[in-house]
Amino acid sequence: MGSRDHVPWCLDNLADEIKGHSVRLALYPVDGGRISMFDEPQSGDVGEVDCVDMYKQPAFDHHLLKNHKIQMNPSFSTRRKTNEDFLKSQLVGFRCPQGMVPIRRPKTGLKSFSKSHGGSLHTFATKLPGEYSVGIETTEDATYHGAKAVITINNPRVEVGQYSKAQIWVRHGPDAETNSIEVGWAVHPKLYGDNRTRLTAYWTADGFQKTGCYNTECPGFVQVHNEYHLGGYFANISVFDGPQYGFKMTIIQDQETGNWWLMDDDDYKYGYWPKEIFTHLATGASYLRYGGATFSPSNIQTPVPMGNGNIPDIKADEAGTFTFVQFMNADYQIVELTDKIAGHFFDYGPNCYGVVMWSDGQDPNTTGYAFTYGGPGGPCQD
């Protein structure tokens, strides 16, 4: 259990705390007090979320976090004066009373699936059966303390057993003991029970062997925001040749604590992966990746769209995009990614997936370092 001095919440104020949110409440005595929150049917969310005492959340069942002291806010600011201008997709969450945090209930039977398909252990040059990844990755031997980008929110159609993602990877360590955190959006029916586009993360500390999981399916991620959480869905979806809605994914290592924070710049701090659960990532990342990923088992022949399902070009409203791609360097400074330290642009044929850099035809003052990605998913040339 996380250390605490006082838990400033009380059920007397519950109605005020959740005012304006269409939820039904069912109280039941589990682990010292949880509030079960279910979306009303009209919301379309079939998932379940519990409001959990912040100091009794699942993270503290991890054996390395028994005496962990919760960090309520990062010790740094990532906000910079920029020309970033984009339509922001609203993340839908569940507001909990003060002193409690929203946690999605773990799905039974998903543990083995998470271990196998949480994220590829490999680089873009190699892949697991049924898995494809495209995008850009760092090629310079350096230490990184974070990554961020504005990712357009899409909703590709996939079947149960498949997934489609757009995310940022931060990694360190040799293959057999890779430390990895992956965060972005995913359409993942087996994980969530629906086809919504949801804020999704995955972590491992041993190369996807015995440690790690999606979101809060296992102990690890410490939730601190009382409303917005891993697994929440995006309300605004980009439209082909129309409005493009984005979300700024930011994962930064705190210089003072070593914890890896998941943030939307300075607007929202969702929570963090504690330094204690990692070995190699405790000192920083050695490798960053930005792009899309899909998976389909061999028994499903339907192609898996990536991004918005269209082959990329330099038109921002016709494919999935990453804009304002940045990283935090060894000196804990946020800087733009450059061609000098990024490379490995992969594609799998004109009818599968591809990546197009925006070196031509775009204004860097309005997009920063940027690229489009994705495709319909088949047939693919391995």
C-alpha positions in Angstrom: 0.0 0.0 0.0 1.3 3.5 -0.8 2.3 5.6 2.2 -0.2 8.3 3.2 -0.7 11.0 5.9 -4.4 11.7 5.3 -7.1 10.7 2.8 -9.2 13.8 2.3 -12.4 12.3 0.9 -15.9 11.7 2.2 -19.0 10.1 0.7 -21.1 13.0 2.1 -19.8 15.1 -0.8 -20.1 12.4 -3.4 -23.1 13.9 -5.2 -21.3 17.2 -5.6 -18.1 15.5 -6.8 -19.8 13.7 -9.6 -22.4 16.3 -10.5 -22.9 16.6 -14.3 -21.7 13.0 -15.0 -24.3 10.4 -16.1 -23.3 7.5 -14.0 -25.0 4.9 -11.7 -23.4 4.2 -8.4 -23.3 0.9 -6.5 -21.4 0.9 -3.2 -19.8 -2.3 -2.0 -17.1 -3.1 0.6 -14.0 -4.2 -1.3 -10.4 -3.5 -0.3 -11.4 -1.0 2.3 -13.9 0.9 0.2 -14.5 1.2 -3.6 -17.2 2.9 -5.5 -18.3 1.0 -8.6 -19.1 3.4 -11.5 -20.9 2.1 -14.6 -21.6 4.2 -17.6 -25.3 4.7 -18.4 -26.3 2.8 -21.6 -26.7 6.0 -23.6 -22.9 6.6 -23.3 -22.1 3.5 -25.3 -19.3 2.5 -23.0 -19.7 -1.2 -21.9 -16.7 -1.0 -19.6 -16.6 -0.7 -15.8 -14.6 1.7 -13.7 -14.1 1.7 -9.9 -13.4 4.8 -7.8 -10.6 3.4 -5.6 -8.9 5.0 -2.6 -5.8 6.5 -4.1 -3.6 4.8 -1.6 -5.2 1.4 -2.1 -5.1 1.3 -5.9 -3.8 -1.9 -7.7 -0.3 -0.4 -8.2 0.6 -0.9 -4.6 0.1 -4.7 -4.9 3.5 -4.7 -6.7 6.1 -6.1 -4.3 8.5 -3.3 -5.2 6.0 -0.6 -4.4 4.9 -1.5 -0.8 6.6 1.6 0.7 6.3 3.8 -2.4 5.3 7.4 -1.6 2.9 8.8 -4.2 4.1 11.7 -6.3 1.1 13.9 -6.8 2.7 16.2 -9.4 5.8 16.1 -11.6 8.7 18.3 -10.6 8.9 19.8 -14.0 6.9 21.6 -16.7 6.8 20.6 -20.3 4.9 23.6 -21.6 6.8 25.6 -24.1 5.7 28.6 -26.2 5.0 27.1 -29.6 2.8 27.5 -32.6 1.0 24.2 -32.0 -2.5 24.6 -33.2 -4.9 21.6 -33.5 -8.4 20.4 -32.7 -8.1 18.5 -29.4 -10.1 15.3 -29.0 -11.8 15.2 -25.6 -10.8 12.2 -23.5 -13.9 10.9 -21.7 -13.3 9.9 -18.0 -15.1 9.3 -14.8 -14.8 11.9 -12.0 -14.2 10.4 -8.6 -14.4 12.0 -5.2 -11.4 13.7 -3.8 -8.8 11.2 -2.6 -10.0 8.5 -5.0 -8.9 7.6 -8.5 -10.7 5.8 -11.4 -9.4 2.3 -12.2 -10.9 0.1 -14.9 -11.7 -3.4 -13.7 -9.3 -6.0 -15.0 -10.7 -8.3 -17.6 -10.5 -12.0 -16.8 -8.6 -14.2 -19.2 -6.6 -11.4 -20.6 -3.3 -12.0 -18.8 -1.8 -14.4 -21.3 -3.0 -12.3 -24.2 -1.4 -9.2 -22.8 1.9 -11.1 -22.4 1.8 -12.2 -26.0 0.5 -9.1 -27.7 1.2 -6.2 -25.5 3.8 -4.8 -27.9 6.5 -6.1 -30.2 9.8 -6.8 -28.6 11.5 -6.2 -31.9 12.6 -3.3 -34.0 10.7 -2.2 -37.1 13.0 -4.5 -39.2 11.5 -7.6 -37.5 8.1 -8.6 -36.3 6.0 -11.3 -34.6 3.6 -13.4 -36.7 0.5 -11.3 -37.6 2.1 -8.1 -36.3 3.0 -5.0 -38.3 4.6 -1.7 -37.2 5.5 1.4 -39.3 6.8 4.8 -38.3 10.1 6.3 -37.3 12.6 5.5 -34.6 15.8 7.0 -33.2 19.1 5.8 -34.6 21.5 7.8 -32.4 23.2 6.1 -29.5 22.0 8.5 -26.7 20.0 8.8 -23.5 16.4 10.0 -23.7 14.2 11.1 -20.8 10.9 11.4 -22.7 9.0 11.7 -25.9 5.9 13.5 -27.1 3.8 14.1 -30.2 0.4 15.2 -31.3 -1.3 12.1 -32.7 -4.5 12.3 -34.8 -7.4 10.3 -33.3 -8.8 7.7 -35.7 -11.2 4.8 -35.3 -10.2 1.9 -37.7 -12.6 -1.0 -37.9 -11.1 -4.2 -36.4 -12.4 -7.6 -35.3 -12.2 -9.3 -31.9 -8.7 -10.7 -31.6 -7.2 -7.9 -33.7 -6.0 -4.5 -32.7 -4.8 -1.2 -34.3 -2.7 1.3 -32.4 -0.9 4.6 -32.8 1.6 5.2 -30.1 5.0 6.3 -28.7 7.5 3.7 -27.4 10.3 4.4 -24.9 12.7 1.5 -24.3 16.0 0.5 -22.8 17.9 -2.8 -22.3 18.8 -5.9 -24.3 16.0 -8.0 -25.9 15.7 -10.6 -23.1 15.3 -7.9 -20.4 13.9 -5.0 -22.4 12.2 -2.2 -20.3 9.5 -0.7 -22.4 6.6 1.8 -22.0 4.2 2.2 -24.9 1.4 4.8 -24.8 -1.1 6.2 -27.3 -4.5 5.2 -28.6 -5.8 1.7 -29.5 -8.9 0.1 -30.9 -8.8 -3.3 -29.1 -12.1 -5.2 -28.9 -10.6 -8.1 -26.9 -9.2 -5.8 -24.3 -12.1 -3.4 -24.0 -15.1 -5.2 -25.2 -15.9 -2.6 -27.8 -14.5 -0.7 -30.8 -14.0 2.7 -29.3 -10.6 4.5 -29.7 -9.1 4.5 -26.2 -6.1 5.9 -24.3 -4.0 2.8 -24.0 -0.6 1.9 -22.5 1.6 -1.1 -22.0 4.7 -1.7 -19.9 7.2 -4.5 -19.3 10.5 -4.8 -17.3 11.7 -8.1 -18.7 11.1 -8.2 -22.5 7.4 -9.1 -22.2 8.1 -12.3 -20.3 6.8 -12.2 -16.7 6.2 -8.6 -16.0 4.0 -5.9 -17.4 0.5 -5.5 -18.8 -2.0 -3.2 -20.4 -3.1 -0.1 -18.5 -3.8 -1.1 -14.9 -4.5 -4.8 -15.6 -1.6 -5.6 -13.2 0.2 -3.6 -10.5 2.6 -0.9 -11.8 1.0 2.3 -13.1 0.1 4.8 -10.4 -3.1 6.8 -11.2 -3.2 10.3 -9.7 -5.8 12.1 -11.7 -9.3 11.7 -10.3 -11.1 11.7 -13.6 -9.0 10.9 -16.7 -7.6 7.4 -16.8 -6.0 4.7 -18.9 -8.7 3.1 -20.9 -10.8 6.2 -21.3 -12.2 6.8 -24.8 -11.9 9.7 -27.1 -15.1 11.5 -27.9 -13.9 13.2 -31.1 -12.7 11.2 -34.1 -10.9 12.6 -37.2 -12.8 12.7 -40.5 -11.3 11.9 -43.9 -10.8 15.1 -45.8 -12.4 16.9 -42.9 -11.7 18.0 -39.3 -8.7 16.3 -37.8 -8.8 15.8 -34.0 -5.5 15.2 -32.2 -4.3 14.4 -28.7 -0.9 15.3 -27.3 0.8 12.2 -25.9 3.6 13.0 -23.5 5.7 10.6 -21.5 8.5 12.2 -19.5 10.9 10.9 -16.9 11.0 13.1 -13.8 14.6 14.2 -13.1 14.1 14.2 -9.3 12.3 11.0 -8.8 13.0 8.9 -12.0 9.3 8.2 -12.4 7.9 8.1 -15.9 4.9 10.5 -16.2 2.0 10.2 -18.6 0.8 13.7 -19.3 -1.1 15.9 -21.7 1.5 18.7 -21.4 0.6 20.8 -18.3 -3.1 20.4 -18.8 -3.5 16.9 -17.2 -1.2 14.6 -15.3 -2.7 11.2 -15.4 -0.2 9.2 -13.4 3.2 7.5 -13.7 5.2 4.3 -13.8 7.5 4.3 -10.8 11.2 4.1 -11.2 11.3 1.1 -8.8 9.5 -1.3 -11.3 12.2 -0.9 -13.9 15.9 -1.7 -14.2 17.2 -0.1 -17.4 14.5 2.6 -17.8 15.3 3.7 -14.3 18.2 5.7 -15.8 16.5 6.7 -19.0 15.7 5.3 -22.4 18.1 4.4 -25.2 15.5 4.1 -28.0 12.3 5.9 -29.0 9.7 5.0 -31.6 6.7 6.8 -33.0 4.1 5.2 -35.3 1.4 2.7 -35.7 1.0 -1.0 -35.0 -1.5 -3.7 -35.9 -2.0 -7.4 -35.0 -4.2 -10.1 -36.4 -4.2 -13.8 -35.5 -3.8 -16.3 -38.3 -7.4 -17.5 -38.2 -8.7 -14.0 -39.1 -8.3 -13.1 -42.8 -9.8 -9.6 -42.6 -7.1 -6.9 -43.1 -6.4 -4.6 -40.1 -6.5 -0.9 -41.0 -3.9 1.3 -39.5 -4.4 5.0 -38.8 -7.5 6.0 -40.8 -7.0 3.1 -43.2 -5.6 5.1 -46.0 -2.1 5.0 -47.6 -0.3 8.1 -46.3 0.7 11.2 -48.4 1.5 14.7 -47.4 -2.1 15.7 -47.0 -2.9 15.9 -43.2 -6.6 15.2 -43.6 -6.3 12.1 -45.6 -4.2 9.8 -43.4 -3.1 9.2 -39.8 -0.6 11.8 -38.6 2.1 12.5 -36.0 2.9 16.2 -35.7 5.2 18.2 -33.3 7.3 15.1 -32.7 9.7 15.9 -29.9 11.9 14.2 -27.3 13.6 15.0 -24.0 17.3 14.7 -24.3 20.0 13.7 -21.8 20.0 17.2 -20.3 16.2 17.0 -19.7 15.5 19.5 -22.4 12.5 19.2 -24.8 13.8 19.4 -28.4 12.4 18.7 -31.9 13.2 15.4 -33.5 15.4 15.8 -36.6 16.4 13.6 -39.6 19.9 13.4 -38.1 18.8 11.1 -35.2 15.6 9.6 -36.8 15.2 7.0 -39.5 14.0 3.6 -40.5 10.8 4.5 -42.4 9.1 1.2 -43.2 6.3 0.2 -45.6 4.9 -3.1 -46.6 3.7 -2.4 -50.2 1.2 0.0 -51.8 -1.9 -1.8 -50.4 -0.6 -2.4 -46.9 1.0 0.3 -44.7 3.4 3.1 -45.2 5.1 6.2 -43.8 5.6 9.6 -45.5 7.7 12.3 -44.0 6.6 15.9 -44.3 9.9 17.3 -45.4 8.1 18.7 -48.5 4.7 20.3 -48.9 4.2 21.3 -45.2 5.0 24.3 -43.1 7.3 23.3 -40.2 6.0 26.2 -38.2 2.5 24.8 -38.1 3.3 21.0 -37.9 6.8 20.7 -36.4 8.6 17.5 -37.2 5.8 15.4 -38.7 4.8 12.4 -40.8 1.7 10.5 -42.0 1.4 6.8 -41.6 -1.0 3.8 -41.9 -2.9 2.0 -44.6 -5.7 -0.5 -45.3 -3.6 -3.6 -44.2 -3.4 -5.8 -47.2 -2.2 -7.6 -49.1 1.2 -6.9 -47.4 4.7 -7.6 -48.7 6.8 -8.9 -45.7 
